[in-house]
Amino acid sequence: MRQIKYRPMTKYETLKTFFGHNSFRLGQEELIDALLSGRDVMGVMPTGAGKSICYQLPAMMLDGVTLVVSPLISLMKDQVTQLLKSGIAGAYINSSLSSTQYRLALKRAASGQYKIIYVAPERLQNDEFMHFVRTAKIALLAVDEAHCVSQWGQDFRPSYLNIPKFLNSINSRPVVGAFTATATNEVKKDVIELLGLKNPMNITTGFDRPNLYLQVASPASKFNYFRKIIEEKHKGSSRNCGIVYCTTRKTVDEIYAQLKRQGIAVARYHAGMTDEDRRLNQDEFISDKADVMVATNAFGMGIDKPNVRYVIHYNMPKNLESYYQEAGRAGRDGKPSDCILLFSNDDIGIAEHFIANSDNNRDLSEKERRTIFARDMARLDKMIAYCETGRCLRAYLLRYFGEKPKENCNHCSNCKSGTR
């Protein structure tokens, strides 16, 4: 690990030294300045826009430790790995640690060895963790994937509701930053209220990604259509890099096997694999040893791979928020990339099944579960309408997220052909 001795730096020096950038992206500097001045923030920035720097950079400049509330173990591990490579002392605290590892992490944290600690929301009420928090200087609390706190959000997690109680239990309230890639106006208002953000700087940098070509297709044979796309993407000496999202593990395995038979360098990723196999497959994709990653939606959060030239959804996601986030992993380097969704009526039944059998809300009352089910079904209706519309796909997406786009983008399958 390349360890750098911390010294007082300007924000520009910090940006260059630890993150390797000479300038800020849209919205970053304003959010960073607000946090450094002690003002809460609400930042909505698309996938690949650099949300993490908005709290990681202030963490390096503020006196004390920064806590980052994050929903996924894999996301925390990826982020901490990147921090360590940058010379930033970071750690994560979640259920993947043994009791011995957990206590060691808290001991090191108490002695000031970490600048940034990623923590699962469930840990915020843990007695040992709270003892550390009450004796440490918490400079900043960053809430990643902040839409998870809202019952209007697509990934509502009841454990995120622990955050306000946690803040109230700290001796000195830190500055708070909430960040997400996907939030409607309704969700943004909910996040600000539920987290108790105080006069936050509220920045939404916009949802449009002009370099992404959007396409929806409903072929008679989804597999044959998909095979032709892949053959085109990887014909001859071409080594395009892409992600193929499937709803079920079984479909992932089938597509993976087929691509392997075609001689394509392919990896796979889903929750039915061991942690080690997932890690190895992810590393192969990140290091360009595999050209294609076939995965469920368990893959992708926190993955900073700029040269993904296409994202194919073999099945329709259950909401537009998920689709936007997953498709947005294409073209993070700003170069032209394709987002292709293959839609069939069978996808609707699969999505309805996953919504009806979600286990994320088991701690809620029956009334609350019914409310969330109704909202999830309403979001599914919007997703289906996106797949079935004959109008501009980009305009449909942007209107959904509260923007007022042009009626035709001339860079989607509907605008190009008028029909599918």
C-alpha positions as CSV (number, residue, x, y, z in Angstrom):
1,M,0.0,0.0,0.0
2,R,1.4,3.4,-1.0
3,Q,1.0,5.4,2.3
4,I,1.1,9.2,2.1
5,K,1.9,11.3,5.0
6,Y,-1.0,13.7,5.5
7,R,-0.3,17.4,5.6
8,P,-2.4,20.5,5.2
9,M,-3.3,21.0,1.5
10,T,-5.7,23.1,-0.5
11,K,-8.6,21.3,-2.1
12,Y,-6.9,21.4,-5.5
13,E,-3.7,19.9,-4.0
14,T,-5.8,17.2,-2.3
15,L,-7.7,16.5,-5.6
16,K,-4.4,16.0,-7.5
17,T,-2.4,14.2,-4.7
18,F,-5.0,11.6,-3.7
19,F,-7.4,11.3,-6.7
20,G,-5.1,12.2,-9.7
21,H,-7.4,14.9,-11.1
22,N,-6.5,18.5,-12.1
23,S,-10.0,19.9,-12.0
24,F,-13.4,19.2,-10.6
25,R,-16.4,17.8,-12.5
26,L,-19.8,19.5,-12.6
27,G,-21.2,20.0,-9.1
28,Q,-18.3,18.5,-7.2
29,E,-16.6,21.8,-6.1
30,E,-19.8,23.3,-4.8
31,L,-20.7,20.3,-2.8
32,I,-17.2,20.0,-1.4
33,D,-17.0,23.7,-0.5
34,A,-20.3,23.4,1.4
35,L,-19.2,20.4,3.4
36,L,-15.9,22.1,4.2
37,S,-17.8,25.1,5.5
38,G,-20.0,22.9,7.7
39,R,-23.1,23.0,5.6
40,D,-25.2,19.8,4.9
41,V,-25.6,18.8,1.3
42,M,-27.9,16.7,-0.9
43,G,-26.1,15.7,-4.1
44,V,-27.8,13.8,-7.0
45,M,-25.3,13.0,-9.6
46,P,-25.5,10.3,-12.4
47,T,-23.4,7.1,-12.3
48,G,-19.8,8.0,-13.2
49,A,-20.1,11.6,-12.2
50,G,-17.8,11.3,-9.2
51,K,-20.0,11.4,-6.2
52,S,-17.5,9.6,-3.9
53,I,-14.9,12.4,-4.3
54,C,-17.5,14.8,-3.0
55,Y,-17.1,13.3,0.5
56,Q,-13.7,11.6,0.2
57,L,-11.9,14.8,-0.5
58,P,-13.5,16.7,2.4
59,A,-12.6,13.7,4.6
60,M,-9.0,14.3,3.9
61,M,-9.2,18.0,4.8
62,L,-11.4,17.9,7.9
63,D,-10.1,17.3,11.4
64,G,-11.5,14.0,12.4
65,V,-12.8,10.8,10.9
66,T,-15.5,10.5,8.2
67,L,-18.2,7.8,8.4
68,V,-19.7,6.6,5.2
69,V,-23.0,4.7,5.5
70,S,-23.2,2.3,2.6
71,P,-25.7,-0.5,1.8
72,L,-23.6,-3.2,0.2
73,I,-20.6,-5.1,1.5
74,S,-19.1,-5.5,-2.0
75,L,-19.5,-1.8,-2.5
76,M,-17.6,-1.0,0.7
77,K,-14.8,-3.4,-0.1
78,D,-14.3,-1.9,-3.5
79,Q,-14.3,1.6,-2.2
80,V,-11.8,0.9,0.6
81,T,-9.5,-0.9,-1.9
82,Q,-9.5,2.2,-4.0
83,L,-8.8,4.4,-1.0
84,L,-5.8,2.3,0.0
85,K,-4.4,2.3,-3.5
86,S,-4.6,6.2,-3.3
87,G,-2.7,6.3,0.0
88,I,-5.8,7.0,2.1
89,A,-6.2,5.1,5.3
90,G,-9.7,3.5,5.1
91,A,-11.6,0.6,6.6
92,Y,-15.1,-1.0,6.5
93,I,-17.2,-2.3,9.3
94,N,-19.9,-4.8,8.4
95,S,-21.1,-8.4,8.9
96,S,-18.3,-9.8,6.8
97,L,-15.8,-9.2,9.6
98,S,-15.3,-11.8,12.4
99,S,-15.7,-10.6,15.9
100,T,-11.9,-10.4,16.3
101,Q,-11.6,-8.4,13.1
102,Y,-14.4,-6.1,14.1
103,R,-12.8,-5.3,17.5
104,L,-9.4,-4.8,15.9
105,A,-11.0,-2.4,13.3
106,L,-12.7,-0.4,16.1
107,K,-9.4,-0.4,18.1
108,R,-7.5,1.0,15.2
109,A,-10.3,3.5,14.5
110,A,-10.2,4.7,18.1
111,S,-6.4,5.3,17.8
112,G,-7.0,7.5,14.8
113,Q,-5.5,5.2,12.1
114,Y,-8.4,5.8,9.7
115,K,-9.6,8.9,7.9
116,I,-12.6,7.2,6.3
117,I,-14.7,4.3,7.6
118,Y,-17.4,2.7,5.6
119,V,-20.2,1.3,7.8
120,A,-23.3,-0.8,7.2
121,P,-26.5,1.0,8.5
122,E,-27.3,-2.0,10.7
123,R,-24.1,-1.2,12.7
124,L,-25.2,2.2,13.7
125,Q,-27.1,0.9,16.8
126,N,-24.3,-1.5,17.9
127,D,-23.1,-0.8,21.4
128,E,-19.4,-1.4,20.7
129,F,-19.6,0.9,17.6
130,M,-21.5,3.6,19.5
131,H,-18.8,3.5,22.2
132,F,-16.2,4.3,19.5
133,V,-18.3,7.0,18.0
134,R,-18.9,8.8,21.4
135,T,-15.2,8.9,22.0
136,A,-14.0,9.8,18.5
137,K,-14.2,13.0,16.6
138,I,-16.7,12.5,13.8
139,A,-16.1,15.3,11.3
140,L,-18.5,14.1,8.5
141,L,-21.3,11.6,8.0
142,A,-21.8,10.7,4.3
143,V,-24.9,8.7,3.4
144,D,-24.2,6.8,0.1
145,E,-27.2,5.6,-1.9
146,A,-29.3,8.0,0.1
147,H,-32.5,7.1,-1.7
148,C,-32.5,3.9,0.4
149,V,-33.9,6.0,3.4
150,S,-37.1,6.9,1.5
151,Q,-40.1,4.6,1.2
152,W,-40.6,6.3,-2.2
153,G,-37.1,5.1,-3.3
154,Q,-36.6,2.0,-5.4
155,D,-34.3,0.3,-2.8
156,F,-35.9,1.3,0.5
157,R,-34.0,-0.2,3.4
158,P,-35.6,0.2,6.9
159,S,-32.1,0.1,8.5
160,Y,-31.4,3.5,6.9
161,L,-34.0,5.0,9.2
162,N,-31.5,4.4,12.0
163,I,-29.4,7.3,10.7
164,P,-31.3,10.2,12.3
165,K,-31.4,8.4,15.7
166,F,-27.7,7.8,15.3
167,L,-27.0,11.5,14.6
168,N,-29.0,12.5,17.6
169,S,-26.9,10.2,19.8
170,I,-23.6,11.8,18.9
171,N,-22.2,14.3,21.3
172,S,-21.4,16.8,18.5
173,R,-23.4,16.5,15.3
174,P,-21.1,16.3,12.2
175,V,-21.8,17.8,8.9
176,V,-24.0,15.5,6.8
177,G,-23.9,14.7,3.1
178,A,-26.5,12.6,1.3
179,F,-25.6,11.3,-2.2
180,T,-27.4,9.2,-4.8
181,A,-27.4,8.7,-8.6
182,T,-31.2,8.2,-8.8
183,A,-33.8,10.3,-7.1
184,T,-37.0,11.8,-8.3
185,N,-38.1,15.2,-6.8
186,E,-40.3,13.3,-4.4
187,V,-37.5,11.1,-3.2
188,K,-35.1,14.1,-2.8
189,K,-37.6,15.9,-0.5
190,D,-38.1,12.7,1.5
191,V,-34.4,12.2,2.0
192,I,-33.8,15.7,3.2
193,E,-36.7,15.5,5.7
194,L,-36.0,12.0,7.0
195,L,-32.2,12.6,7.5
196,G,-32.9,15.9,9.1
197,L,-30.5,17.8,6.8
198,K,-30.1,21.4,7.9
199,N,-30.4,24.0,5.2
200,P,-28.7,21.7,2.7
201,M,-27.0,22.7,-0.5
202,N,-29.2,20.8,-2.9
203,I,-27.5,20.0,-6.2
204,T,-28.8,17.8,-9.1
205,T,-26.3,17.9,-11.9
206,G,-28.7,16.5,-14.5
207,F,-29.5,13.0,-15.7
208,D,-28.8,13.3,-19.4
209,R,-25.8,11.3,-20.7
210,P,-25.6,12.4,-24.3
211,N,-22.9,9.9,-25.2
212,L,-25.2,7.0,-24.5
213,Y,-27.4,5.6,-27.3
214,L,-30.6,4.2,-25.9
215,Q,-32.4,1.2,-27.5
216,V,-35.3,-1.0,-26.7
217,A,-36.0,-4.1,-28.8
218,S,-38.8,-6.7,-28.6
219,P,-37.6,-9.4,-30.9
220,A,-39.4,-12.7,-31.6
221,S,-36.4,-14.6,-30.4
222,K,-34.6,-12.7,-27.7
223,F,-31.6,-15.1,-27.6
224,N,-31.1,-15.0,-31.4
225,Y,-31.3,-11.2,-31.4
226,F,-28.8,-11.0,-28.5
227,R,-26.4,-13.4,-30.2
228,K,-26.3,-11.1,-33.3
229,I,-25.6,-8.1,-31.1
230,I,-22.7,-9.8,-29.4
231,E,-21.3,-11.1,-32.7
232,E,-21.3,-7.5,-34.0
233,K,-19.7,-6.1,-30.9
234,H,-16.9,-8.7,-30.9
235,K,-16.4,-9.5,-34.6
236,G,-12.9,-9.8,-36.0
237,S,-10.2,-8.2,-33.9
238,S,-12.7,-6.0,-32.0
239,R,-12.5,-6.2,-28.3
240,N,-15.4,-4.2,-27.0
241,C,-16.0,-4.3,-23.3
242,G,-19.6,-4.8,-22.1
243,I,-22.0,-5.8,-19.3
244,V,-25.0,-8.1,-19.8
245,Y,-27.6,-7.9,-17.1
246,C,-30.0,-10.8,-16.5
247,T,-32.7,-11.0,-13.9
248,T,-32.1,-14.6,-12.7
249,R,-28.9,-16.5,-11.8
250,K,-30.0,-19.3,-14.2
251,T,-30.1,-16.9,-17.1
252,V,-26.7,-15.6,-16.2
253,D,-25.3,-19.1,-16.2
254,E,-26.9,-19.9,-19.5
255,I,-25.7,-16.8,-21.3
256,Y,-22.2,-17.2,-19.8
257,A,-22.0,-20.7,-21.1
258,Q,-23.1,-19.7,-24.6
259,L,-20.6,-16.8,-24.8
260,K,-17.9,-19.1,-23.6
261,R,-18.7,-21.6,-26.4
262,Q,-18.4,-18.7,-28.9
263,G,-14.9,-18.1,-27.7
264,I,-15.6,-14.8,-26.1
265,A,-13.6,-13.9,-23.0
266,V,-16.4,-13.8,-20.5
267,A,-16.9,-13.6,-16.7
268,R,-20.0,-13.9,-14.6
269,Y,-21.3,-12.6,-11.3
270,H,-24.3,-13.4,-9.1
271,A,-25.2,-14.1,-5.5
272,G,-25.1,-17.9,-5.9
273,M,-21.4,-17.9,-6.4
274,T,-18.8,-17.9,-3.6
275,D,-17.3,-14.6,-2.5
276,E,-13.9,-15.7,-3.9
277,D,-15.3,-16.7,-7.3
278,R,-17.2,-13.3,-7.5
279,R,-14.0,-11.5,-6.6
280,L,-11.9,-13.3,-9.2
281,N,-14.5,-12.8,-11.9
282,Q,-14.8,-9.1,-11.1
283,D,-11.0,-8.7,-11.1
284,E,-10.8,-10.3,-14.6
285,F,-13.4,-7.9,-15.9
286,I,-11.8,-4.8,-14.3
287,S,-8.4,-5.8,-15.6
288,D,-9.6,-6.4,-19.2
289,K,-8.9,-10.1,-19.1
290,A,-12.6,-10.7,-19.7
291,D,-14.4,-8.6,-22.3
292,V,-17.9,-9.3,-21.1
293,M,-19.4,-9.5,-17.6
294,V,-22.7,-11.4,-17.4
295,A,-24.4,-10.7,-14.1
296,T,-27.4,-10.0,-12.0
297,N,-27.9,-6.6,-10.5
298,A,-25.6,-7.7,-7.7
299,F,-22.8,-6.5,-9.9
300,G,-21.7,-3.0,-10.6
301,M,-22.1,-0.7,-7.6
302,G,-18.8,1.1,-6.9
303,I,-17.2,-0.4,-10.1
304,D,-15.1,2.4,-11.7
305,K,-14.5,0.9,-15.2
306,P,-14.5,3.8,-17.8
307,N,-14.3,1.8,-21.0
308,V,-17.6,-0.2,-20.9
309,R,-18.8,0.3,-24.5
310,Y,-22.2,-1.3,-24.0
311,V,-24.7,-2.5,-21.4
312,I,-27.3,-5.0,-22.5
313,H,-30.3,-5.8,-20.3
314,Y,-31.4,-9.3,-21.4
315,N,-34.4,-8.8,-19.1
316,M,-36.3,-5.7,-18.1
317,P,-35.5,-4.3,-14.6
318,K,-38.3,-3.7,-12.2
319,N,-38.0,0.1,-12.2
320,L,-36.4,3.0,-14.2
321,E,-34.1,3.9,-11.3
322,S,-32.4,0.6,-11.5
323,Y,-32.3,0.7,-15.2
324,Y,-30.8,4.1,-15.3
325,Q,-28.1,3.2,-12.7
326,E,-27.2,-0.1,-14.5
327,A,-27.2,1.3,-18.0
328,G,-25.2,4.3,-16.8
329,R,-22.2,2.0,-16.3
330,A,-21.6,2.3,-20.0
331,G,-19.5,5.1,-21.4
332,R,-18.2,6.6,-18.1
333,D,-15.2,7.9,-20.1
334,G,-17.6,10.0,-22.2
335,K,-17.1,8.1,-25.4
336,P,-20.1,6.8,-27.5
337,S,-21.6,3.7,-25.9
338,D,-24.8,1.6,-26.3
339,C,-27.6,0.8,-23.7
340,I,-29.8,-1.9,-25.1
341,L,-32.8,-3.3,-23.4
342,L,-34.4,-6.5,-24.7
343,F,-38.1,-6.6,-23.6
344,S,-40.7,-9.4,-23.6
345,N,-44.0,-9.9,-21.9
346,D,-42.4,-12.6,-19.8
347,D,-40.2,-10.0,-18.1
348,I,-43.3,-8.4,-16.6
349,G,-44.2,-11.6,-14.7
350,I,-40.7,-12.1,-13.5
351,A,-40.5,-8.5,-12.2
352,E,-43.9,-8.9,-10.5
353,H,-42.6,-12.0,-8.8
354,F,-39.5,-10.3,-7.4
355,I,-41.6,-7.4,-6.1
356,A,-44.1,-9.6,-4.4
357,N,-41.4,-11.7,-2.8
358,S,-39.0,-9.0,-1.7
359,D,-37.5,-9.8,1.7
360,N,-36.1,-6.3,2.3
361,N,-39.2,-5.1,4.2
362,R,-39.7,-8.0,6.6
363,D,-39.3,-5.6,9.6
364,L,-42.1,-3.4,8.5
365,S,-45.8,-3.5,9.5
366,E,-48.3,-5.1,7.2
367,K,-49.7,-1.7,6.2
368,E,-46.2,-0.4,5.4
369,R,-45.5,-3.4,3.3
370,R,-48.7,-2.9,1.3
371,T,-47.8,0.7,0.7
372,I,-44.3,-0.2,-0.6
373,F,-45.7,-3.0,-2.7
374,A,-48.1,-0.5,-4.3
375,R,-45.3,2.0,-5.0
376,D,-43.1,-0.7,-6.5
377,M,-45.9,-1.8,-8.8
378,A,-46.4,1.8,-9.9
379,R,-42.7,2.1,-10.7
380,L,-42.9,-1.2,-12.7
381,D,-45.8,0.3,-14.7
382,K,-43.5,3.3,-15.6
383,M,-40.7,0.8,-16.6
384,I,-43.1,-1.1,-18.8
385,A,-44.3,2.1,-20.4
386,Y,-40.7,3.0,-21.2
387,C,-40.3,-0.3,-23.0
388,E,-43.5,0.1,-24.9
389,T,-43.4,3.8,-25.9
390,G,-42.9,4.8,-29.5
391,R,-41.6,8.3,-28.5
392,C,-38.1,9.4,-27.6
393,L,-36.6,7.2,-24.9
394,R,-34.2,9.8,-23.6
395,A,-37.1,12.3,-23.1
396,Y,-39.1,9.7,-21.3
397,L,-36.3,9.0,-18.9
398,L,-35.5,12.6,-18.2
399,R,-39.1,13.5,-17.6
400,Y,-39.4,10.7,-15.1
401,F,-36.5,12.3,-13.1
402,G,-38.1,15.7,-13.2
403,E,-36.3,17.3,-16.1
404,K,-37.8,19.1,-19.2
405,P,-36.1,17.6,-22.2
406,K,-36.5,18.2,-25.9
407,E,-39.1,16.0,-27.5
408,N,-36.6,14.2,-29.7
409,C,-33.0,13.4,-28.9
410,N,-32.1,11.9,-32.3
411,H,-29.9,9.5,-30.4
412,C,-32.2,6.6,-29.4
413,S,-33.8,3.7,-31.3
414,N,-37.2,5.4,-31.4
415,C,-35.9,8.7,-32.7
416,K,-33.8,7.0,-35.3
417,S,-36.4,4.6,-36.7
418,G,-39.7,5.9,-35.4
419,T,-40.7,2.4,-34.6
420,R,-39.1,-0.8,-33.3
